[in-house]
Amino acid sequence: MTDTSGAKSSPQPVRRVVTGQAKDGASVVASDTLVAPVTVPIMPGAAFFSLWGADAMPNLPDAGAEPRYRTWFPPDGGFRFELILLPPDGTPQTAGMDRSQALAETEKLLPGLMSAMDKAHPGWHATDTVDLIYVARGACVLKLDSGESVTLRKGDTLIQNGTRHAWSNPSSEDCALLTISIGVPRKT
């Protein structure tokens, strides 16, 4: 994200409005808040917004209280609603970064994200999820382990069925991916 002077700026919080039902059954605004991005030194320029999620399907009626969940990726039967900003390829690494400390910080802020990554092939990962993705801004390339790749642009959608993949952003601007991840069982 670049400001009008051309300098890199921090991503702005995202407004999240949540509805619910009052005890009398009336529809109400349960909350209207700003969700701050999570940034980590191991992935400079990237930003992660955890907008909503649960580790199990909710029941209705629902008062609109935010469910508690522990990990970035949902377990079987859970879901996550996220906004991810992918920076352009070649975004410089954080100077003087202690890699083990940066990994520990990432695990604390985005639990489970790094454990899904292939240690031998940075950026490559597969999760036990079906991901419904909408490209809200910019463009990126989805790379699959078959060697196939596809460029996704603003307005494109992707249904990611638990496949091993990696992302690339060869453009000069951030790519914003709006993602709904649904935890599903994987047969082995």
C-alpha positions, 0 to 999 in steps of 0.5 A: 500500500503506497501513500500519495508521496510514494512511500510505503504505508501501513494497511488501514484497519477494516470496518466490521459490522456484525448483526445479531438477534436480541432476546425479543427476536429483533434484528440488531447491530451487535458490533461495529468495530475496526479490525487491525491488520496483523503484520509479521517481520517474516513476511514483510509487506503482507497483512492479515485481517482475521475478520470472523471465524469459529471452530464449529458451525454456529447456531441461530438465533445468534446474538452476534458475539464474536466466537472464540477460535485459536488458529489461523486455519479452521479445524474440520467443521470450522470456518474463517473469514479473512482479508490477506494483502500480498505484497509485490514480489521482491519486497525487501526483507526486514533488515537485521531480522532474527529468523527464529524470533520472527517465526516465533512471533508469527506463530504467536500472532497467526497460530498455525500459519507457519506450521502449514508451510513446507519448510523445504520450499518456502511459501508452499503449503496445503491446508485441510480447507476449502477456500473461497477467494475473491480478488478485491484489488490487484493481481497475483499468480497461483502456483500449483505443484503440477507446474501449472499457474494461473493469474488472478486479477481484480474481480476473479474468484478461486475455489481452492480445494485443499491443494498444495500451492504458493502465491506470487505477486509479480505486479507493483501493487498489493493484491487483496484476497478476500477469503472464506476458509471452511475446515474439511476432513482429509482422507489419507 
